Amino acid sequence: MLDVCLVLEGTYPYVLGGVASWVHQLISGLPDVRFGLVCLVAEDGKPPDRYLVPPNVVFRQDVALFGKLPDDGRRAEPTRGLIDAARGLHAPGALRCPFFRQLARQSQGRSAACLLASKAAWGLVRELYRQRGRSVPIMDYFWTWRAIHTPLLRLLDVELPAAKVYHTTSTGYAGLLAALAKLRLGAGVAVTEHGLFGRERELEIFNADWIYRAPAGRANPEHERFLKGWWRASFNAMCELTYGHADQLITLHDANRRIQVDSGAPADRLAVVPNGIDPEPYVPLRAGRDWSERPFRVGYIGRIVPIKDLKTFLRAIALANREEPVEGLVLGPGEESPDYVASCHELVADLGIADKVTFAGKVDVAAWLPRLDVLAMTSISESQPLVILEAAAAGVPSIATDVGACREMLEGRTPEDAALGESGLVTPPLSPEETARAIVALARDPRRHAAMAAAGIERVERFYRQADVYAFYRQLYLDLAGERYEPLAGHDRRAA
């Protein structure tokens, strides 16, 4: 039996940075815990690992959310209980949890095929269409049904490995699978939300052109509202069901906590545990910066994707250069969004700053931090970015948009923390002008820059130590498992 099964969605070990980096650190920091990975991916077919997975990961399983349904040549007809449970989830004003439990009990190993490719399933779709979907064409209703339900129903057919604790980093599909583990196996379930799944999907739905594509010249706002509303309700339901079945919820900062409680997370089961780092490796990187005879160096560190809004960073570099010599260093991979990367290069050319900006690609962040005078994050959305902690530990102040935990990371989360002083500047999202003003302000004030650097170092060392995060999760796993682990060979059991 596994000690902990991590249920992951679109992240470790197949994606670099962000949540994946956090997962890798957690596994590496608890080497005597036997971890398993259940990784939700879009399609069948194993993507390449982007991390060297530690040896205490003793089980791995990929689950494809989409792709072909299982077909063994048999006509798969659902039981009446399965149909009733699926119908109940769509009843107006229904409490979803009881029907979800019924689905979990009625699952027959072929639930996806039964409820997507059977005569009874087609009857259910027509029945629900008559009740609630007549405002849209039936084929739009049918294909939306298929798209929404395919991943949900495939999860019902997943056979999870036995584990004492199931831990997920999302309240989306991964959270739903962890809830199934709770219902079927009676195991402890923990959820650590980094981003807010519901909020992120809301933004995605608002901008989506794949949910509703009107015939040329015949757009129908009512159709679009219905179909987007259906997707929105399905994502909200996943959050609600995950919250309802988790034994412990963890969030990274107070701003997220308030939103989660408003979204239905039980406050008595929700703890704030910020990310942390080990500050010791960054001590040699803290030499004082002197830009008196060179441009002021501003670093962007992160994936080059739209939500990180590199374009605001680039515009800010152009604006700042009107007042002070500034160099922009873009440090991060761009494989996820090649079209966006190309448009960023085009913007650099349009702004006339090709000699002011360097795209270095994926780099060893620690090797580049001594070259930076300030980190600038212009993201539209963040949770609690580790890169701000890494920069602070190396004596690099940050300029960050007022999203997620950025403000409390730079100004203090508690009165004791705030008393240390600011370790960076906070700017509004989508505001290259404000970001440029912050860059120029620090470039012109070395004393203020040095004070921020000192405050950041002390803040990390006192309030954001990785050892405290490991201690929390070790104790959490022990509490949820209700017993102590047998250590892996070659590892001593350490007290929680």
C-alpha positions in Angstrom: 0.0 0.0 0.0 1.2 3.5 -0.8 1.6 6.1 1.9 0.4 8.9 -0.3 -1.2 8.9 -3.7 -0.8 12.2 -5.5 -3.6 12.9 -7.9 -2.3 15.4 -10.4 -3.9 17.1 -13.4 -1.9 18.5 -16.3 1.3 19.0 -14.3 4.1 16.9 -12.7 6.1 15.2 -14.1 5.2 16.3 -17.6 5.2 20.1 -17.2 7.9 22.4 -15.9 7.5 25.0 -13.2 4.7 26.2 -11.0 2.7 23.4 -9.4 5.0 20.7 -10.9 8.0 22.2 -9.2 6.2 22.3 -5.9 5.2 18.6 -6.2 8.8 17.7 -7.0 10.1 19.5 -4.0 7.5 17.9 -1.7 8.3 14.4 -2.9 12.0 15.0 -2.7 11.7 16.6 0.8 9.9 13.6 2.3 12.2 10.8 1.1 10.8 8.2 3.6 7.2 8.5 2.3 6.1 6.1 -0.4 4.4 8.2 -3.0 2.3 7.1 -6.0 1.4 9.3 -8.9 -1.9 9.2 -10.7 -1.5 11.7 -13.5 -4.5 13.0 -15.5 -3.6 13.7 -19.1 -5.6 14.8 -22.1 -5.1 11.8 -24.4 -3.7 8.3 -24.3 0.0 8.2 -24.9 2.8 8.9 -22.4 4.4 12.4 -22.7 8.1 12.7 -21.8 9.1 13.3 -18.2 10.4 16.8 -17.5 11.8 15.9 -14.0 14.0 13.1 -12.7 11.3 11.4 -10.6 12.7 10.5 -7.1 13.0 6.9 -6.1 10.4 7.2 -3.3 7.8 7.4 -6.1 7.0 3.7 -6.3 3.8 3.7 -8.4 2.7 5.6 -11.5 -0.5 5.6 -13.5 -1.7 7.9 -16.3 -5.4 8.5 -16.8 -6.6 9.9 -20.2 -9.5 12.2 -19.8 -10.4 12.1 -23.5 -9.8 9.8 -26.4 -11.5 6.6 -27.5 -14.0 4.9 -25.2 -13.4 1.3 -24.2 -14.9 -1.1 -26.7 -14.9 -4.9 -26.3 -17.7 -5.5 -28.7 -20.4 -5.7 -26.1 -23.5 -3.5 -26.0 -23.0 -1.7 -22.7 -26.4 -0.7 -21.2 -26.4 1.1 -17.9 -28.3 0.0 -14.8 -31.3 1.9 -13.8 -29.4 3.2 -10.7 -26.7 4.6 -12.9 -29.2 6.4 -15.1 -31.1 7.7 -12.1 -27.9 9.1 -10.6 -26.9 10.8 -13.8 -30.4 12.3 -14.1 -30.2 13.5 -10.5 -27.1 15.5 -11.0 -29.0 17.6 -13.5 -32.1 18.2 -11.5 -32.8 21.9 -10.8 -31.7 22.8 -7.3 -30.4 19.3 -6.6 -27.7 18.7 -3.9 -25.0 17.1 -6.0 -23.2 15.2 -3.3 -25.8 12.5 -2.8 -26.1 11.8 -6.5 -22.3 11.8 -6.9 -22.2 9.2 -4.1 -24.8 7.2 -6.0 -22.8 7.4 -9.2 -19.7 6.1 -7.3 -21.7 3.1 -5.9 -23.5 2.3 -9.2 -20.3 2.5 -11.4 -19.9 -0.8 -13.2 -16.4 -0.5 -14.7 -17.9 0.7 -18.0 -19.7 3.8 -16.9 -18.3 6.0 -19.6 -19.4 3.7 -22.4 -22.7 3.1 -20.7 -23.6 6.7 -20.3 -22.2 7.9 -23.6 -22.7 5.2 -26.1 -25.9 3.3 -25.2 -29.6 3.4 -26.2 -30.5 4.3 -22.6 -28.0 7.2 -22.5 -29.5 8.7 -25.7 -32.9 8.5 -24.1 -31.5 10.3 -21.0 -30.0 13.0 -23.2 -33.4 13.5 -25.1 -35.2 13.6 -21.7 -32.9 16.3 -20.3 -33.0 18.3 -23.5 -36.8 18.5 -23.4 -36.6 19.6 -19.7 -33.9 22.2 -19.9 -32.2 22.5 -23.3 -34.8 23.4 -25.9 -33.4 26.9 -26.3 -30.5 25.5 -28.3 -30.3 23.1 -31.2 -30.4 19.5 -30.1 -27.1 18.6 -31.8 -25.4 21.5 -29.9 -26.9 20.1 -26.7 -25.8 16.5 -27.5 -22.1 17.4 -28.3 -21.8 19.6 -25.3 -23.2 16.8 -23.2 -20.5 14.5 -24.7 -17.7 17.0 -24.1 -18.6 17.7 -20.5 -19.4 14.2 -19.5 -16.7 12.2 -21.2 -13.9 13.0 -18.7 -16.2 12.9 -15.7 -17.5 9.5 -16.6 -14.1 8.1 -17.5 -13.0 8.9 -14.0 -15.7 6.6 -12.6 -14.0 3.7 -14.3 -10.5 4.4 -12.9 -9.1 1.8 -10.5 -7.0 3.7 -8.1 -4.0 2.2 -6.3 -4.5 1.5 -2.6 -3.1 4.3 -0.4 -3.5 5.6 3.1 -3.9 9.2 1.9 -4.9 10.8 -1.4 -3.5 14.3 -2.0 -4.5 16.4 -5.0 -3.5 19.9 -6.1 -6.7 20.7 -8.0 -10.4 20.9 -7.3 -11.0 20.0 -11.0 -11.0 16.5 -12.5 -8.2 15.5 -10.1 -10.2 16.7 -7.1 -13.1 14.6 -8.4 -11.0 11.5 -8.6 -9.7 12.1 -5.0 -13.3 12.4 -3.9 -14.0 9.0 -5.5 -11.1 7.6 -3.5 -12.8 8.9 -0.3 -16.1 7.4 -1.2 -14.9 4.0 -2.4 -11.9 3.4 -0.2 -12.5 5.5 2.9 -9.1 7.0 2.7 -8.0 10.4 3.9 -8.1 13.2 1.3 -6.1 16.4 1.3 -6.4 19.2 -1.3 -3.8 21.9 -1.8 -5.1 24.6 -4.1 -2.4 26.6 -5.8 -4.5 28.4 -8.4 -8.3 28.6 -8.0 -9.7 26.1 -10.5 -13.1 27.7 -10.6 -11.8 31.2 -11.2 -9.3 30.1 -13.9 -12.0 28.1 -15.8 -14.4 31.1 -15.5 -11.8 33.2 -17.4 -11.2 30.4 -19.9 -15.0 30.1 -20.6 -15.4 33.8 -21.0 -12.8 33.9 -23.8 -13.5 30.5 -25.3 -14.5 30.2 -29.0 -14.7 26.4 -28.9 -17.8 26.2 -26.8 -20.1 28.0 -29.2 -19.4 28.7 -32.9 -22.3 30.4 -34.6 -23.1 29.9 -38.3 -21.7 32.8 -40.3 -23.8 35.9 -39.7 -26.2 34.1 -37.4 -24.8 34.5 -33.9 -27.3 33.7 -31.1 -26.3 35.2 -27.7 -28.9 33.0 -25.9 -27.4 29.8 -27.3 -23.9 31.0 -26.2 -25.1 31.9 -22.7 -26.7 28.5 -22.3 -23.7 26.5 -23.4 -21.1 28.5 -21.6 -23.4 28.4 -18.5 -23.5 24.7 -18.7 -19.7 24.4 -18.8 -19.4 26.9 -15.9 -21.9 24.9 -13.8 -20.0 21.7 -14.4 -16.7 23.2 -13.3 -18.3 24.7 -10.2 -19.8 21.3 -9.4 -16.4 19.7 -9.4 -15.1 22.3 -6.9 -18.2 21.8 -4.7 -17.8 18.0 -4.7 -14.0 18.2 -4.0 -14.6 20.6 -1.1 -17.3 18.4 0.3 -15.3 15.2 0.4 -11.9 16.6 1.5 -10.7 16.0 5.0 -8.2 18.9 4.9 -8.0 21.8 2.5 -4.8 23.8 2.2 -4.3 27.1 0.4 -1.2 29.2 -0.1 -2.3 32.7 1.0 -5.1 34.6 2.7 -6.6 36.1 -0.5 -7.2 32.7 -1.9 -8.7 31.5 1.4 -11.3 34.2 1.4 -12.4 33.3 -2.2 -12.5 29.6 -1.4 -14.7 30.1 1.7 -17.0 32.3 -0.5 -17.1 29.4 -3.0 -18.2 26.8 -0.5 -15.0 25.6 1.1 -15.6 24.8 4.8 -13.5 27.3 6.8 -12.9 24.8 9.7 -11.1 22.5 7.3 -9.1 25.2 5.4 -5.5 26.0 6.5 -3.1 28.6 5.0 0.4 27.1 4.4 2.6 29.4 2.2 5.2 27.9 -0.1 8.7 27.9 1.2 12.3 27.5 0.0 15.6 26.5 1.5 17.5 29.9 1.8 20.9 28.4 2.3 21.9 27.8 -1.4 21.0 31.5 -2.1 23.4 33.0 0.4 26.4 33.1 -2.0 24.2 35.0 -4.5 23.6 38.0 -2.3 26.5 40.2 -3.4 25.5 43.9 -3.6 24.3 45.1 -7.0 26.0 48.1 -8.7 24.5 49.5 -11.9 26.2 52.8 -11.9 28.2 51.9 -15.0 25.8 49.5 -16.8 22.0 49.3 -17.5 19.7 48.4 -14.7 18.8 44.7 -15.2 15.2 43.7 -14.9 14.4 40.0 -15.1 11.2 38.1 -16.1 11.4 34.5 -14.9 8.6 32.1 -15.9 6.9 30.3 -18.6 6.1 32.4 -21.7 2.4 32.0 -21.8 -0.5 34.6 -22.1 -1.5 34.4 -18.4 2.0 35.6 -17.4 1.6 38.6 -19.7 5.1 39.1 -20.9 3.9 41.8 -23.2 3.2 44.1 -20.3 6.8 43.5 -19.2 8.2 44.3 -22.6 6.2 47.5 -22.9 7.4 48.5 -19.5 11.0 48.0 -20.5 10.4 50.2 -23.5 8.8 52.9 -21.4 11.5 52.7 -18.6 14.2 53.2 -21.2 12.9 56.6 -22.0 14.1 57.7 -18.5 16.9 55.3 -17.5 19.1 52.8 -19.3 17.3 49.4 -18.6 18.0 45.9 -19.8 15.3 43.2 -19.9 16.2 39.6 -19.4 13.4 37.0 -20.3 14.3 33.7 -18.6 11.9 30.9 -19.2 10.6 28.2 -21.6 8.2 29.0 -24.4 7.2 25.5 -25.7 3.7 25.7 -24.3 2.6 28.7 -26.4 4.8 29.1 -29.5 2.3 31.5 -31.2 2.4 33.7 -28.1 6.2 33.6 -28.0 6.3 34.6 -31.7 4.0 37.6 -31.0 6.2 38.7 -28.1 9.2 38.7 -30.5 7.2 40.8 -32.9 6.3 43.2 -30.2 10.0 43.6 -29.3 10.7 44.6 -32.9 7.7 46.9 -33.1 8.8 48.7 -29.9 12.4 49.1 -31.2 13.9 47.4 -28.1 15.7 44.4 -29.7 19.0 45.7 -28.3 17.4 46.1 -24.8 15.8 42.6 -24.4 17.4 39.1 -24.3 15.4 35.9 -24.5 17.5 33.3 -22.8 15.0 30.4 -22.8 15.0 27.8 -20.0 17.9 28.6 -17.7 19.3 27.6 -14.3 17.5 30.4 -12.3 20.1 30.4 -9.5 22.9 31.1 -12.0 21.1 34.1 -13.4 19.8 35.7 -10.2 23.2 37.4 -9.4 22.9 39.2 -12.7 19.5 40.7 -11.9 18.9 44.0 -10.1 15.1 43.4 -9.8 12.6 40.7 -10.7 9.4 42.0 -12.5 6.3 39.8 -12.6 3.5 41.1 -14.8 1.1 38.2 -14.5 -2.6 38.5 -14.9 -3.1 35.6 -12.4 -0.8 34.0 -9.8 -1.1 32.0 -6.7 2.0 32.3 -4.5 5.0 32.3 -6.9 8.1 30.6 -5.7 10.3 32.8 -7.9 9.6 35.8 -5.7 11.0 33.8 -2.7 14.0 32.7 -4.7 14.7 36.2 -5.8 14.3 37.5 -2.2 16.6 34.9 -0.8 19.3 36.0 -3.4 18.8 39.7 -2.4 16.8 40.7 -5.4 13.7 42.8 -4.8 10.6 42.2 -6.9 8.1 44.3 -8.8 4.9 42.2 -9.0 1.3 42.7 -10.1 -1.3 42.7 -7.3 -2.6 39.2 -7.9 -2.6 36.2 -5.6 -0.2 36.4 -2.7 2.2 38.8 -4.4 1.3 41.8 -2.1 1.6 39.9 1.1 4.9 38.4 -0.1 6.3 41.8 -0.7 4.7 43.8 2.1 4.1 41.2 4.8 1.3 38.8 5.7 1.1 39.4 9.5 2.0 42.5 11.6 5.3 40.9 12.6 6.1 40.2 8.9 5.0 43.7 7.8 7.3 45.2 10.4 10.3 44.1 8.3 9.4 46.6 5.6 8.7 46.2 1.9 10.8 43.9 -0.2 9.4 45.0 -3.5 6.7 47.1 -5.2 3.2 46.1 -6.2 1.6 47.3 -9.4 -1.8 46.8 -11.1 -2.1 44.1 -13.7 -2.1 45.1 -17.4 -0.3 48.4 -16.6 3.1 48.8 -18.3 3.1 52.4 -17.3 3.0 51.6 -13.5 5.5 48.8 -14.0 7.9 51.1 -15.8 7.5 53.7 -13.0 8.4 51.1 -10.4 11.5 50.1 -12.4 12.7 53.7 -12.8 12.0 54.4 -9.1 14.3 51.5 -8.0 16.9 52.2 -10.6 17.2 55.8 -9.3 17.3 54.9 -5.6 20.0 52.4 -4.6 19.4 52.9 -0.9 15.8 52.0 -1.2 16.8 49.0 -3.4 19.3 47.8 -0.7 16.7 48.2 2.1 14.2 46.1 0.1 16.9 43.4 -0.6 17.6 43.2 3.2 13.9 43.0 4.1 13.4 40.2 1.5 16.2 38.1 2.9 14.9 38.3 6.4 11.3 37.7 5.3 12.2 34.4 3.6 14.4 33.2 6.4 11.8 33.9 9.1 8.5 33.1 7.4 9.0 31.1 4.2 11.3 28.2 5.1 10.8 24.9 3.1 11.5 22.9 6.2 8.3 24.2 7.8 6.3 23.1 4.8 7.7 19.6 4.9 7.0 19.4 8.6 3.3 20.4 8.0 2.7 17.8 5.3 4.5 15.0 7.2 2.2 15.6 10.1 -0.9 16.0 7.9 -0.2 12.7 6.2 0.3 11.0 9.6 -2.9 12.5 10.9 -5.0 11.4 7.8 -3.5 8.0 7.7 -4.0 7.4 11.4 -0.7 5.5 11.7 3.0 5.9 11.2 4.7 4.8 8.0 7.2 2.0 7.6 10.3 3.8 6.2 11.8 2.9 2.9 15.0 0.8 3.1 18.0 3.1 3.7 15.9 5.9 5.4 15.5 6.6 9.1 12.0 7.4 10.3 12.0 10.9 11.6 9.6 12.2 14.2 6.8 14.3 12.7 
